[in-house]
Amino acid sequence: MSKSKIKVIEANTKEVLFECDFEDHEKAFEYARELEEMGIDIKIHAPSLSETLAVSLGADEADLSTLRSEVDDEIASHIHTEEMGCVVCLPEDPNLPKQ
């Protein structure tokens, strides 16, 4: 069974307001909806596949924080403001105009 948890977190204080197993995700989203209706600014953290794998292999919170940071950095490195998006990752295609 997975140790992955979905967390409902208060956005300003970062306090975990609710936590449940991934299998009970509907409870987390219902609770989050109720908080938002009350005007409480929240965010939901649902573990990614890579986080779930890392936890199953014994990663602790410091390891997960490093993993999240590295994934965020990798994604950010592929975001460009040009119309074509990530020009770094485009495959070489002789039919496409040169960059």
C-alpha positions as CSV (number, residue, x, y, z in Angstrom):
1,M,0.0,0.0,0.0
2,S,1.3,3.5,-0.8
3,K,2.3,5.9,1.8
4,S,1.4,8.9,-0.4
5,K,-0.8,11.5,1.2
6,I,-2.8,14.3,-0.3
7,K,-2.6,17.4,1.8
8,V,-4.8,20.5,2.0
9,I,-2.5,23.3,3.1
10,E,-3.4,26.9,4.3
11,A,-1.6,29.0,1.7
12,N,-0.2,31.7,4.0
13,T,0.9,29.7,7.1
14,K,1.7,26.5,5.2
15,E,-0.2,24.6,7.9
16,V,-1.5,21.2,6.9
17,L,-5.3,21.4,7.6
18,F,-6.2,18.0,6.2
19,E,-4.3,14.9,5.1
20,C,-5.6,11.6,3.7
21,D,-4.5,8.6,1.7
22,F,-4.5,9.1,-2.1
23,E,-7.3,6.6,-2.3
24,D,-9.5,9.0,-0.4
25,H,-8.8,12.0,-2.7
26,E,-12.4,12.9,-2.9
27,K,-12.5,13.8,0.8
28,A,-9.5,16.1,0.4
29,F,-11.1,17.9,-2.6
30,E,-14.4,18.2,-0.8
31,Y,-12.7,19.7,2.3
32,A,-10.8,22.1,0.1
33,R,-14.0,23.2,-1.6
34,E,-15.6,23.9,1.8
35,L,-12.6,25.9,3.0
36,E,-12.5,28.0,-0.2
37,E,-16.3,28.7,0.2
38,M,-15.4,30.1,3.7
39,G,-12.8,32.4,2.1
40,I,-9.7,30.5,3.3
41,D,-6.9,30.5,0.8
42,I,-5.6,27.0,0.4
43,K,-3.5,24.8,-1.8
44,I,-3.6,21.1,-2.4
45,H,-0.5,19.0,-2.6
46,A,-1.1,15.6,-4.4
47,P,2.1,13.6,-4.8
48,S,3.4,13.1,-8.3
49,L,4.5,9.7,-9.6
50,S,8.1,10.5,-9.0
51,E,7.3,11.5,-5.4
52,T,5.3,8.4,-4.8
53,L,8.2,6.3,-6.2
54,A,10.7,8.2,-4.0
55,V,8.6,7.6,-0.9
56,S,8.3,3.9,-1.7
57,L,12.1,3.7,-1.9
58,G,12.5,5.4,1.5
59,A,12.9,9.1,0.7
60,D,12.3,11.5,3.6
61,E,10.9,15.0,3.5
62,A,14.3,16.6,2.7
63,D,14.8,14.2,-0.3
64,L,11.3,15.0,-1.5
65,S,11.9,18.7,-1.2
66,T,15.1,18.3,-3.3
67,L,13.2,16.2,-5.9
68,R,10.4,18.8,-6.2
69,S,12.9,21.6,-6.6
70,E,14.8,19.7,-9.3
71,V,11.6,18.9,-11.2
72,D,10.5,22.5,-11.0
73,D,13.9,23.7,-12.3
74,E,13.8,21.2,-15.1
75,I,10.3,22.3,-16.2
76,A,11.3,26.0,-15.9
77,S,14.3,25.4,-18.2
78,H,11.9,24.3,-20.9
79,I,9.6,27.3,-20.7
80,H,10.3,30.2,-23.1
81,T,8.3,33.2,-23.9
82,E,8.8,32.9,-27.7
83,E,5.8,31.8,-29.7
84,M,7.4,28.4,-30.5
85,G,7.7,27.3,-26.9
86,C,10.7,25.2,-26.0
87,V,13.0,25.7,-29.0
88,V,15.8,23.9,-27.2
89,C,14.0,20.6,-27.3
90,L,12.7,20.6,-30.8
91,P,14.1,17.6,-32.8
92,E,16.1,18.3,-35.9
93,D,13.7,18.2,-38.8
94,P,14.9,19.2,-42.3
95,N,11.4,20.3,-43.2
96,L,11.3,22.9,-40.4
97,P,12.8,26.3,-40.8
98,K,16.1,26.8,-39.0
99,Q,16.0,28.6,-35.6
